[in-house]
C-alpha cells in the first residue's frame, strides 16, 4: 500500500472512531436528560448531603463504630430490622406475595420472642429469610413508573415514585407514629437508627470513593439499577421490552 493510501486508511479509521464516540456521547446525553432532568438541582443537593456526611454524620458513625463492639451494633441492626419486618410483610401482601408476607410476620414474632425483642436474628437460622420490600417497590409492582431521578436532602438517591413511597413508609413507621414514646425519645431512637445504618455502610462508602470517577453518576445509575432489580425480584426484563 502506498504512503498516500495508508494515510487515507488511517484518516478513515480515525473518522470512524470519532463518529462512534460522538454518537455514544449523544446517546448518553439523551439518556441522562430522560432519567435525570433535574441534574443541576440534584447535584447541588448531593453536594450538600456529601458535606453534611463528611463533617457531621460520618464522624459520628465512625465514633459509634469505634466505641461499640460489633455484637452490640449487630443487635441494634437486628432490632430495627425486626421492627421493619411488619411493614415488609404488609408490602409483600400488597404485592400479591402472601407466602412471603406470612414469612415476614413469622420472622417478627419469632425474633421478638425467642430473639429477645429482635436483638438476635433467630428466624434466619430457622430458614425464614429476610425480605426487603417498601412501598416504593409496591407502587412499582402496581405499574407506577419511576419518574425523574431525585436526590433528597439528607436521605439521598430516590425518584418521584420512591419519594411518594418513602413518605408512606415514614407515616406507617412504628417508632415514628407510636404514642408510647415522647418526642425526644423518638428523635433519639431515629438518630440511633440513622447512625447505626451509616456505620454499617462505612466500608462500602470507602469502596465507592476509591472506584467512582464521578460519584454522583455512579450512585445514580447504581440506585436506578438496584431499584429496578428489586421491583422485578431479581429478574428484570430487558429495557427495550418496556418501551
C-alpha positions as protocol buffer text, in pm:
chain_id: "A"
residue {
  index: 1
  type: UNK
  ca { x: 0 y: 0 z: 0 }
}
residue {
  index: 2
  type: UNK
  ca { x: 128 y: 344 z: -91 }
}
residue {
  index: 3
  type: UNK
  ca { x: 205 y: 608 z: 169 }
}
residue {
  index: 4
  type: UNK
  ca { x: -91 y: 811 z: 45 }
}
residue {
  index: 5
  type: UNK
  ca { x: -323 y: 511 z: 71 }
}
residue {
  index: 6
  type: UNK
  ca { x: -203 y: 434 z: 425 }
}
residue {
  index: 7
  type: UNK
  ca { x: -270 y: 791 z: 534 }
}
residue {
  index: 8
  type: UNK
  ca { x: -617 y: 775 z: 379 }
}
residue {
  index: 9
  type: UNK
  ca { x: -692 y: 450 z: 565 }
}
residue {
  index: 10
  type: UNK
  ca { x: -576 y: 599 z: 897 }
}
residue {
  index: 11
  type: UNK
  ca { x: -794 y: 905 z: 836 }
}
residue {
  index: 12
  type: UNK
  ca { x: -1098 y: 687 z: 767 }
}
residue {
  index: 13
  type: UNK
  ca { x: -1036 y: 484 z: 1084 }
}
residue {
  index: 14
  type: UNK
  ca { x: -991 y: 798 z: 1293 }
}
residue {
  index: 15
  type: UNK
  ca { x: -1309 y: 947 z: 1148 }
}
residue {
  index: 16
  type: UNK
  ca { x: -1499 y: 627 z: 1230 }
}
residue {
  index: 17
  type: UNK
  ca { x: -1378 y: 629 z: 1589 }
}
residue {
  index: 18
  type: UNK
  ca { x: -1469 y: 996 z: 1632 }
}
residue {
  index: 19
  type: UNK
  ca { x: -1813 y: 934 z: 1482 }
}
residue {
  index: 20
  type: UNK
  ca { x: -1884 y: 640 z: 1713 }
}
residue {
  index: 21
  type: UNK
  ca { x: -1761 y: 840 z: 2012 }
}
residue {
  index: 22
  type: UNK
  ca { x: -1984 y: 1132 z: 1918 }
}
residue {
  index: 23
  type: UNK
  ca { x: -2285 y: 902 z: 1875 }
}
residue {
  index: 24
  type: UNK
  ca { x: -2221 y: 739 z: 2213 }
}
residue {
  index: 25
  type: UNK
  ca { x: -2188 y: 1081 z: 2373 }
}
residue {
  index: 26
  type: UNK
  ca { x: -2517 y: 1198 z: 2220 }
}
residue {
  index: 27
  type: UNK
  ca { x: -2695 y: 881 z: 2336 }
}
residue {
  index: 28
  type: UNK
  ca { x: -2559 y: 926 z: 2688 }
}
residue {
  index: 29
  type: UNK
  ca { x: -2668 y: 1289 z: 2693 }
}
residue {
  index: 30
  type: UNK
  ca { x: -3018 y: 1193 z: 2578 }
}
residue {
  index: 31
  type: UNK
  ca { x: -3032 y: 914 z: 2840 }
}
residue {
  index: 32
  type: UNK
  ca { x: -2934 y: 1150 z: 3122 }
}
residue {
  index: 33
  type: UNK
  ca { x: -3185 y: 1410 z: 3003 }
}
residue {
  index: 34
  type: UNK
  ca { x: -3456 y: 1144 z: 3025 }
}
residue {
  index: 35
  type: UNK
  ca { x: -3377 y: 987 z: 3362 }
}
residue {
  index: 36
  type: UNK
  ca { x: -3227 y: 1291 z: 3536 }
}
residue {
  index: 37
  type: UNK
  ca { x: -3386 y: 1612 z: 3401 }
}
residue {
  index: 38
  type: UNK
  ca { x: -3319 y: 1789 z: 3733 }
}
residue {
  index: 39
  type: UNK
  ca { x: -2950 y: 1703 z: 3735 }
}
residue {
  index: 40
  type: UNK
  ca { x: -2831 y: 2054 z: 3822 }
}
residue {
  index: 41
  type: UNK
  ca { x: -3055 y: 2074 z: 4129 }
}
residue {
  index: 42
  type: UNK
  ca { x: -2983 y: 1712 z: 4220 }
}
residue {
  index: 43
  type: UNK
  ca { x: -2609 y: 1771 z: 4209 }
}
residue {
  index: 44
  type: UNK
  ca { x: -2647 y: 2071 z: 4439 }
}
residue {
  index: 45
  type: UNK
  ca { x: -2845 y: 1864 z: 4691 }
}
residue {
  index: 46
  type: UNK
  ca { x: -2594 y: 1582 z: 4650 }
}
residue {
  index: 47
  type: UNK
  ca { x: -2311 y: 1823 z: 4731 }
}
residue {
  index: 48
  type: UNK
  ca { x: -2498 y: 1941 z: 5042 }
}
residue {
  index: 49
  type: UNK
  ca { x: -2551 y: 1580 z: 5153 }
}
residue {
  index: 50
  type: UNK
  ca { x: -2184 y: 1498 z: 5097 }
}
residue {
  index: 51
  type: UNK
  ca { x: -2078 y: 1796 z: 5309 }
}
residue {
  index: 52
  type: UNK
  ca { x: -2322 y: 1707 z: 5588 }
}
residue {
  index: 53
  type: UNK
  ca { x: -2199 y: 1349 z: 5581 }
}
residue {
  index: 54
  type: UNK
  ca { x: -1831 y: 1444 z: 5577 }
}
residue {
  index: 55
  type: UNK
  ca { x: -1845 y: 1686 z: 5869 }
}
residue {
  index: 56
  type: UNK
  ca { x: -2131 y: 1553 z: 6082 }
}
residue {
  index: 57
  type: UNK
  ca { x: -2283 y: 1212 z: 6009 }
}
residue {
  index: 58
  type: UNK
  ca { x: -1974 y: 1014 z: 5908 }
}
residue {
  index: 59
  type: UNK
  ca { x: -1758 y: 1127 z: 6206 }
}
residue {
  index: 60
  type: UNK
  ca { x: -2039 y: 1035 z: 6446 }
}
residue {
  index: 61
  type: UNK
  ca { x: -2080 y: 697 z: 6275 }
}
residue {
  index: 62
  type: UNK
  ca { x: -1706 y: 634 z: 6295 }
}
residue {
  index: 63
  type: UNK
  ca { x: -1707 y: 718 z: 6665 }
}
residue {
  index: 64
  type: UNK
  ca { x: -2011 y: 496 z: 6716 }
}
residue {
  index: 65
  type: UNK
  ca { x: -1835 y: 206 z: 6541 }
}
residue {
  index: 66
  type: UNK
  ca { x: -1515 y: 264 z: 6738 }
}
residue {
  index: 67
  type: UNK
  ca { x: -1685 y: 276 z: 7080 }
}
residue {
  index: 68
  type: UNK
  ca { x: -1940 y: -4 z: 7047 }
}
residue {
  index: 69
  type: UNK
  ca { x: -1829 y: -365 z: 6993 }
}
residue {
  index: 70
  type: UNK
  ca { x: -1956 y: -544 z: 6683 }
}
residue {
  index: 71
  type: UNK
  ca { x: -2204 y: -768 z: 6867 }
}
residue {
  index: 72
  type: UNK
  ca { x: -2376 y: -462 z: 7015 }
}
residue {
  index: 73
  type: UNK
  ca { x: -2402 y: -294 z: 6674 }
}
residue {
  index: 74
  type: UNK
  ca { x: -2535 y: -619 z: 6527 }
}
residue {
  index: 75
  type: UNK
  ca { x: -2802 y: -628 z: 6797 }
}
residue {
  index: 76
  type: UNK
  ca { x: -2906 y: -271 z: 6717 }
}
residue {
  index: 77
  type: UNK
  ca { x: -2922 y: -355 z: 6345 }
}
residue {
  index: 78
  type: UNK
  ca { x: -3132 y: -664 z: 6418 }
}
residue {
  index: 79
  type: UNK
  ca { x: -3368 y: -466 z: 6643 }
}
residue {
  index: 80
  type: UNK
  ca { x: -3456 y: -212 z: 6376 }
}
residue {
  index: 81
  type: UNK
  ca { x: -3465 y: -480 z: 6105 }
}
residue {
  index: 82
  type: UNK
  ca { x: -3714 y: -678 z: 6314 }
}
residue {
  index: 83
  type: UNK
  ca { x: -3949 y: -383 z: 6353 }
}
residue {
  index: 84
  type: UNK
  ca { x: -3933 y: -326 z: 5978 }
}
residue {
  index: 85
  type: UNK
  ca { x: -4041 y: -686 z: 5906 }
}
residue {
  index: 86
  type: UNK
  ca { x: -4401 y: -587 z: 5985 }
}
residue {
  index: 87
  type: UNK
  ca { x: -4405 y: -324 z: 5709 }
}
residue {
  index: 88
  type: UNK
  ca { x: -4220 y: -559 z: 5476 }
}
residue {
  index: 89
  type: UNK
  ca { x: -4492 y: -818 z: 5534 }
}
residue {
  index: 90
  type: UNK
  ca { x: -4762 y: -560 z: 5458 }
}
residue {
  index: 91
  type: UNK
  ca { x: -4591 y: -465 z: 5133 }
}
residue {
  index: 92
  type: UNK
  ca { x: -4547 y: -827 z: 5030 }
}
residue {
  index: 93
  type: UNK
  ca { x: -4920 y: -874 z: 5086 }
}
residue {
  index: 94
  type: UNK
  ca { x: -4999 y: -565 z: 4877 }
}
residue {
  index: 95
  type: UNK
  ca { x: -4772 y: -703 z: 4604 }
}
residue {
  index: 96
  type: UNK
  ca { x: -4962 y: -1032 z: 4593 }
}
residue {
  index: 97
  type: UNK
  ca { x: -4698 y: -1241 z: 4770 }
}
residue {
  index: 98
  type: UNK
  ca { x: -4889 y: -1395 z: 5063 }
}
residue {
  index: 99
  type: UNK
  ca { x: -4627 y: -1665 z: 5131 }
}
residue {
  index: 100
  type: UNK
  ca { x: -4356 y: -1401 z: 5174 }
}
residue {
  index: 101
  type: UNK
  ca { x: -4590 y: -1192 z: 5391 }
}
residue {
  index: 102
  type: UNK
  ca { x: -4652 y: -1489 z: 5622 }
}
residue {
  index: 103
  type: UNK
  ca { x: -4276 y: -1548 z: 5640 }
}
residue {
  index: 104
  type: UNK
  ca { x: -4216 y: -1182 z: 5731 }
}
residue {
  index: 105
  type: UNK
  ca { x: -4475 y: -1186 z: 6009 }
}
residue {
  index: 106
  type: UNK
  ca { x: -4336 y: -1518 z: 6130 }
}
residue {
  index: 107
  type: UNK
  ca { x: -3990 y: -1362 z: 6144 }
}
residue {
  index: 108
  type: UNK
  ca { x: -4125 y: -1075 z: 6352 }
}
residue {
  index: 109
  type: UNK
  ca { x: -4294 y: -1296 z: 6611 }
}
residue {
  index: 110
  type: UNK
  ca { x: -4002 y: -1540 z: 6640 }
}
residue {
  index: 111
  type: UNK
  ca { x: -3736 y: -1270 z: 6667 }
}
residue {
  index: 112
  type: UNK
  ca { x: -3949 y: -1060 z: 6903 }
}
residue {
  index: 113
  type: UNK
  ca { x: -3984 y: -1353 z: 7143 }
}
residue {
  index: 114
  type: UNK
  ca { x: -3707 y: -1610 z: 7105 }
}
residue {
  index: 115
  type: UNK
  ca { x: -3477 y: -1343 z: 6966 }
}
residue {
  index: 116
  type: UNK
  ca { x: -3538 y: -1112 z: 7266 }
}
residue {
  index: 117
  type: UNK
  ca { x: -3712 y: -811 z: 7108 }
}
residue {
  index: 118
  type: UNK
  ca { x: -3532 y: -871 z: 6781 }
}
residue {
  index: 119
  type: UNK
  ca { x: -3179 y: -832 z: 6914 }
}
residue {
  index: 120
  type: UNK
  ca { x: -3098 y: -1178 z: 6776 }
}
residue {
  index: 121
  type: UNK
  ca { x: -3198 y: -1293 z: 6429 }
}
residue {
  index: 122
  type: UNK
  ca { x: -3315 y: -1642 z: 6520 }
}
residue {
  index: 123
  type: UNK
  ca { x: -3564 y: -1660 z: 6232 }
}
residue {
  index: 124
  type: UNK
  ca { x: -3295 y: -1662 z: 5963 }
}
residue {
  index: 125
  type: UNK
  ca { x: -3129 y: -1964 z: 6128 }
}
residue {
  index: 126
  type: UNK
  ca { x: -3471 y: -2133 z: 6117 }
}
residue {
  index: 127
  type: UNK
  ca { x: -3495 y: -2083 z: 5741 }
}
residue {
  index: 128
  type: UNK
  ca { x: -3711 y: -1768 z: 5731 }
}
residue {
  index: 129
  type: UNK
  ca { x: -3500 y: -1546 z: 5509 }
}
residue {
  index: 130
  type: UNK
  ca { x: -3509 y: -1168 z: 5534 }
}
residue {
  index: 131
  type: UNK
  ca { x: -3709 y: -992 z: 5261 }
}
residue {
  index: 132
  type: UNK
  ca { x: -3666 y: -628 z: 5167 }
}
residue {
  index: 133
  type: UNK
  ca { x: -3977 y: -453 z: 5043 }
}
residue {
  index: 134
  type: UNK
  ca { x: -4106 y: -98 z: 5077 }
}
residue {
  index: 135
  type: UNK
  ca { x: -4400 y: 100 z: 4944 }
}
residue {
  index: 136
  type: UNK
  ca { x: -4193 y: 242 z: 4658 }
}
residue {
  index: 137
  type: UNK
  ca { x: -4142 y: -113 z: 4533 }
}
residue {
  index: 138
  type: UNK
  ca { x: -4512 y: -184 z: 4584 }
}
residue {
  index: 139
  type: UNK
  ca { x: -4601 y: 113 z: 4364 }
}
residue {
  index: 140
  type: UNK
  ca { x: -4356 y: -19 z: 4104 }
}
residue {
  index: 141
  type: UNK
  ca { x: -4520 y: -363 z: 4112 }
}
residue {
  index: 142
  type: UNK
  ca { x: -4856 y: -192 z: 4068 }
}
residue {
  index: 143
  type: UNK
  ca { x: -4727 y: -36 z: 3747 }
}
residue {
  index: 144
  type: UNK
  ca { x: -4628 y: 315 z: 3852 }
}
residue {
  index: 145
  type: UNK
  ca { x: -4326 y: 438 z: 3657 }
}
residue {
  index: 146
  type: UNK
  ca { x: -4009 y: 565 z: 3823 }
}
residue {
  index: 147
  type: UNK
  ca { x: -4048 y: 926 z: 3724 }
}
residue {
  index: 148
  type: UNK
  ca { x: -3742 y: 1155 z: 3720 }
}
residue {
  index: 149
  type: UNK
  ca { x: -3445 y: 1078 z: 3941 }
}
residue {
  index: 150
  type: UNK
  ca { x: -3426 y: 1286 z: 4258 }
}
residue {
  index: 151
  type: UNK
  ca { x: -3177 y: 1344 z: 4539 }
}
residue {
  index: 152
  type: UNK
  ca { x: -3349 y: 1412 z: 4870 }
}
residue {
  index: 153
  type: UNK
  ca { x: -3181 y: 1632 z: 5133 }
}
residue {
  index: 154
  type: UNK
  ca { x: -3002 y: 1403 z: 5383 }
}
residue {
  index: 155
  type: UNK
  ca { x: -3182 y: 1091 z: 5258 }
}
residue {
  index: 156
  type: UNK
  ca { x: -3008 y: 1074 z: 4920 }
}
residue {
  index: 157
  type: UNK
  ca { x: -3098 y: 889 z: 4600 }
}
residue {
  index: 158
  type: UNK
  ca { x: -3463 y: 849 z: 4506 }
}
residue {
  index: 159
  type: UNK
  ca { x: -3712 y: 917 z: 4226 }
}
residue {
  index: 160
  type: UNK
  ca { x: -4064 y: 1056 z: 4216 }
}
residue {
  index: 161
  type: UNK
  ca { x: -4233 y: 721 z: 4275 }
}
residue {
  index: 162
  type: UNK
  ca { x: -3996 y: 618 z: 4554 }
}
residue {
  index: 163
  type: UNK
  ca { x: -4030 y: 959 z: 4720 }
}
residue {
  index: 164
  type: UNK
  ca { x: -4406 y: 903 z: 4746 }
}
residue {
  index: 165
  type: UNK
  ca { x: -4333 y: 556 z: 4879 }
}
residue {
  index: 166
  type: UNK
  ca { x: -4085 y: 696 z: 5129 }
}
residue {
  index: 167
  type: UNK
  ca { x: -4348 y: 934 z: 5269 }
}
residue {
  index: 168
  type: UNK
  ca { x: -4588 y: 642 z: 5315 }
}
residue {
  index: 169
  type: UNK
  ca { x: -4313 y: 436 z: 5481 }
}
residue {
  index: 170
  type: UNK
  ca { x: -4244 y: 719 z: 5726 }
}
residue {
  index: 171
  type: UNK
  ca { x: -4614 y: 767 z: 5800 }
}
residue {
  index: 172
  type: UNK
  ca { x: -4654 y: 396 z: 5876 }
}
residue {
  index: 173
  type: UNK
  ca { x: -4330 y: 353 z: 6071 }
}
residue {
  index: 174
  type: UNK
  ca { x: -4400 y: 213 z: 6419 }
}
residue {
  index: 175
  type: UNK
  ca { x: -4141 y: 420 z: 6605 }
}
residue {
  index: 176
  type: UNK
  ca { x: -4234 y: 746 z: 6433 }
}
residue {
  index: 177
  type: UNK
  ca { x: -4607 y: 706 z: 6495 }
}
residue {
  index: 178
  type: UNK
  ca { x: -4633 y: 531 z: 6833 }
}
residue {
  index: 179
  type: UNK
  ca { x: -4791 y: 719 z: 7122 }
}
residue {
  index: 180
  type: UNK
  ca { x: -4587 y: 522 z: 7373 }
}
residue {
  index: 181
  type: UNK
  ca { x: -4276 y: 738 z: 7320 }
}
residue {
  index: 182
  type: UNK
  ca { x: -4215 y: 1106 z: 7380 }
}
residue {
  index: 183
  type: UNK
  ca { x: -4093 y: 1332 z: 7101 }
}
residue {
  index: 184
  type: UNK
  ca { x: -3740 y: 1332 z: 7246 }
}
residue {
  index: 185
  type: UNK
  ca { x: -3738 y: 952 z: 7267 }
}
residue {
  index: 186
  type: UNK
  ca { x: -3848 y: 923 z: 6904 }
}
residue {
  index: 187
  type: UNK
  ca { x: -3571 y: 1161 z: 6794 }
}
residue {
  index: 188
  type: UNK
  ca { x: -3314 y: 966 z: 6996 }
}
residue {
  index: 189
  type: UNK
  ca { x: -3424 y: 629 z: 6852 }
}
residue {
  index: 190
  type: UNK
  ca { x: -3441 y: 760 z: 6495 }
}
residue {
  index: 191
  type: UNK
  ca { x: -3096 y: 918 z: 6537 }
}
residue {
  index: 192
  type: UNK
  ca { x: -2959 y: 585 z: 6658 }
}
residue {
  index: 193
  type: UNK
  ca { x: -3114 y: 410 z: 6357 }
}
residue {
  index: 194
  type: UNK
  ca { x: -2954 y: 657 z: 6114 }
}
residue {
  index: 195
  type: UNK
  ca { x: -2610 y: 649 z: 6278 }
}
residue {
  index: 196
  type: UNK
  ca { x: -2614 y: 269 z: 6302 }
}
residue {
  index: 197
  type: UNK
  ca { x: -2708 y: 241 z: 5934 }
}
residue {
  index: 198
  type: UNK
  ca { x: -2433 y: 484 z: 5835 }
}
residue {
  index: 199
  type: UNK
  ca { x: -2180 y: 291 z: 6044 }
}
residue {
  index: 200
  type: UNK
  ca { x: -2276 y: -27 z: 5858 }
}
residue {
  index: 201
  type: UNK
  ca { x: -2202 y: 149 z: 5528 }
}
residue {
  index: 202
  type: UNK
  ca { x: -1862 y: 293 z: 5616 }
}
residue {
  index: 203
  type: UNK
  ca { x: -1663 y: 27 z: 5430 }
}
residue {
  index: 204
  type: UNK
  ca { x: -1892 y: 36 z: 5125 }
}
residue {
  index: 205
  type: UNK
  ca { x: -1865 y: 414 z: 5116 }
}
residue {
  index: 206
  type: UNK
  ca { x: -1487 y: 397 z: 5102 }
}
residue {
  index: 207
  type: UNK
  ca { x: -1503 y: 150 z: 4812 }
}
residue {
  index: 208
  type: UNK
  ca { x: -1723 y: 392 z: 4618 }
}
residue {
  index: 209
  type: UNK
  ca { x: -1486 y: 678 z: 4692 }
}
residue {
  index: 210
  type: UNK
  ca { x: -1194 y: 474 z: 4556 }
}
residue {
  index: 211
  type: UNK
  ca { x: -1374 y: 334 z: 4250 }
}
residue {
  index: 212
  type: UNK
  ca { x: -1604 y: 607 z: 4121 }
}
residue {
  index: 213
  type: UNK
  ca { x: -1473 y: 871 z: 3881 }
}
residue {
  index: 214
  type: UNK
  ca { x: -1799 y: 1066 z: 3913 }
}
residue {
  index: 215
  type: UNK
  ca { x: -1958 y: 963 z: 4242 }
}
residue {
  index: 216
  type: UNK
  ca { x: -2288 y: 1133 z: 4162 }
}
residue {
  index: 217
  type: UNK
  ca { x: -2337 y: 947 z: 3833 }
}
residue {
  index: 218
  type: UNK
  ca { x: -2216 y: 621 z: 3985 }
}
residue {
  index: 219
  type: UNK
  ca { x: -2465 y: 637 z: 4272 }
}
residue {
  index: 220
  type: UNK
  ca { x: -2749 y: 749 z: 4045 }
}
residue {
  index: 221
  type: UNK
  ca { x: -2705 y: 463 z: 3799 }
}
residue {
  index: 222
  type: UNK
  ca { x: -2649 y: 210 z: 4078 }
}
residue {
  index: 223
  type: UNK
  ca { x: -2963 y: 322 z: 4257 }
}
residue {
  index: 224
  type: UNK
  ca { x: -3183 y: 305 z: 3947 }
}
residue {
  index: 225
  type: UNK
  ca { x: -3050 y: -36 z: 3850 }
}
residue {
  index: 226
  type: UNK
  ca { x: -3089 y: -174 z: 4203 }
}
residue {
  index: 227
  type: UNK
  ca { x: -3445 y: -46 z: 4239 }
}
residue {
  index: 228
  type: UNK
  ca { x: -3547 y: -193 z: 3904 }
}
residue {
  index: 229
  type: UNK
  ca { x: -3393 y: -523 z: 4008 }
}
residue {
  index: 230
  type: UNK
  ca { x: -3582 y: -516 z: 4339 }
}
residue {
  index: 231
  type: UNK
  ca { x: -3918 y: -445 z: 4176 }
}
residue {
  index: 232
  type: UNK
  ca { x: -3880 y: -749 z: 3949 }
}
residue {
  index: 233
  type: UNK
  ca { x: -3743 y: -968 z: 4230 }
}
residue {
  index: 234
  type: UNK
  ca { x: -3405 y: -1007 z: 4064 }
}
residue {
  index: 235
  type: UNK
  ca { x: -3536 y: -1087 z: 3716 }
}
residue {
  index: 236
  type: UNK
  ca { x: -3595 y: -755 z: 3537 }
}
residue {
  index: 237
  type: UNK
  ca { x: -3697 y: -777 z: 3171 }
}
residue {
  index: 238
  type: UNK
  ca { x: -3477 y: -611 z: 2908 }
}
residue {
  index: 239
  type: UNK
  ca { x: -3528 y: -237 z: 2899 }
}
residue {
  index: 240
  type: UNK
  ca { x: -3632 y: -249 z: 2533 }
}
residue {
  index: 241
  type: UNK
  ca { x: -3931 y: -465 z: 2632 }
}
residue {
  index: 242
  type: UNK
  ca { x: -4059 y: -183 z: 2849 }
}
residue {
  index: 243
  type: UNK
  ca { x: -4052 y: 81 z: 2581 }
}
